[in-house]
Amino acid sequence: MKKFFYNRKLLIAIAVGLFASLIIAGQRYFIESENMQVDLAVDYQSLVDLADREGLDFDDVLKQTREAGITSLAVYDSTLEKLARQGKVFTLAGSEILGNYQSGTLNNDLWRQTIEFGLIEANRVYVIGGDLASYYDTKEALFQRLGEERVKIFSVGGIEVIEVKAQFGEVMKMPLGLPHDELNKARAAGFTILARPMNFRKCTAENVQFVFDRLESYPVSEIVFDGPEVLGASNFLDLTAEQMTRRKFTFGVIEHFSQLQFYPQLGMYYLAQKIGEDKIARLYAIPKDEQPKLTLPTAINRWSTTDRERNIRINLLRIFDKAEPDTTLLETNMKYFHEVRAVLERDGFTFGKAGTFENYYPNVLLRALVVIGVAAAGVLYLSLISRRLNRNQRLQMRLFAIIAICAALPVLVGAGGKVRLLAAFMSANLFPALAIIWQLDLLRVIQYKVRIQNRAMQLRDDLSTAQLVWIAGFALLVTGVTAMTGAAYLSGALSDVSYFLEFEIFRGIKLTFILPLILVAVAFLQRFNIVDEARKNVPATRQIKELLDKSISVKMFLALMVVLGAFVVLIARSGHTSGMPVSGLEIKIRALLEQMFYARPRTKEIFFGHPAFMLAIAAFLKKFPKMICFVLIMAATIGQSSMVETFAHMRTPIFMSFMRGLDGLIPGALIGALLIAVFQFFSQRLLKR
């Protein structure tokens, strides 16, 4: 039997790197624990629409909204279309005025004289005030948007009229700045303001100043720019950053509908860099096309999951358009607001201006120790699949020294972003594989009764069900803890505020489901012969060649296709952009698991990987054919790698990722124990026959 030795010096290097990783993990935990304040926001206009639909006084709706727990109102740029609908400002096309004159329906003599003097042109747009404050807001905004060459003021009988050189449909939808009346109303009702201004076409420094002047003296909680550009893009972003920094405004970035990074806005990354990532919060809103499909309890639970798992700190709640049975539309939405706040309060959140992370970047020496530990793990793995390297510890140490120096130097000088990402990727793949390989070596010791320290490891062939369950469960626990070393390393390599906010992300999620399987498969074939167990020490390459040369039956071919299909689905379902649908049954199971556990365990762990691990240990101990053991070990590897891969989602707090793995480990072991018991029961019944 080939015996592989574990280089103690490499193990020490891994232990030192683990210690550094755990220090970083502790720092990360306290930083995440401090960022627990959420801003609950609703669109101002949606409350106006709700009051209109219910025939209620708007001030009363604002009061009830505040009492329900909403902290901010999102105020957007006004438009002439919106102002006309509210009766605050009226807009007419020149062609419409001339048409009324020609048809005899224009009865105002002053307007008739204005037309007769040639002051009205068909291709112009004319704006007339209704509400004085709204009119002055509109006039100021039109000059900002279009300039003096396209906006002219004249008077008709003492009434001021704005003439605009623009297409009627375009000017009706043109953003006109945040309206003072809405800002005043929100402030008077006790809300802070989530400002949603749009950028200007060919933005100037004066335009940027105009937006911030509108917000002067108002209690702004955050600025989240509306549209595809941030204010000032792309020539005056420095001025925007300066204004936001001086006013201590928080910059809100909108999570993408795929729940991965952000809705793209021109200038967003540059502005974030200029104002500092410690002044940034992530915003989420349930997509418009999705919310009508959700029940009220589902939507409420969505916010709990969102804020706890994705570091969302600005919750922009949409109004439900349909009332629940036996309630009014207002009562339905007030219940929604109140219960969202209640469930978040239960989760430990406070409410107000959105919380932000401190500008956290770990000590470079700790980072260097982490990447050195990953280098040691890589060399250790190579030594466990190559007998020649395994016997030459001097060569191992030389190889380790070269890789460690190349990896650590960029990190020590304050760079090494790509090195860190590579270290995280290797951690996610190496450590689950090493955990499984270590168990394989222990199983070989047991199976071949190798003498260790003058004592023979021996187990009876007739182990009871309880003994099988205990040994398999203990092995799963030890392997899980060992694999979680990779989680600590992954987190240690990437932990900083840019990853918490998802300005940077871990890349290679799908590969982390494939590569550990390859790493473990190579190690398995180096230790066991799955083609002909009577032959010992057959190289992995020869076994693979013999497998490829074998003839298979149609039944075996179909079985392989089923396994391959299941594997493709597993990989396709990983990540956020696969498009692979989730069945209704699985959605219900997920909801149940969310209710049962602190963090919902992954189905691939609880129902697949961990039970397969238990069965794999039992199969080895019962001396099953090595091909069956191989298949079970591959399935078990998926469970271990999934536990580590969970930590690749750096936006998720580290404690929640840890609890997700733990919550999957225990029930997965119970399911595995049940499967072992069922197998033992039927095998004993068959033996009696």
Disulfide bonds with the S-S distance in Angstrom:
none
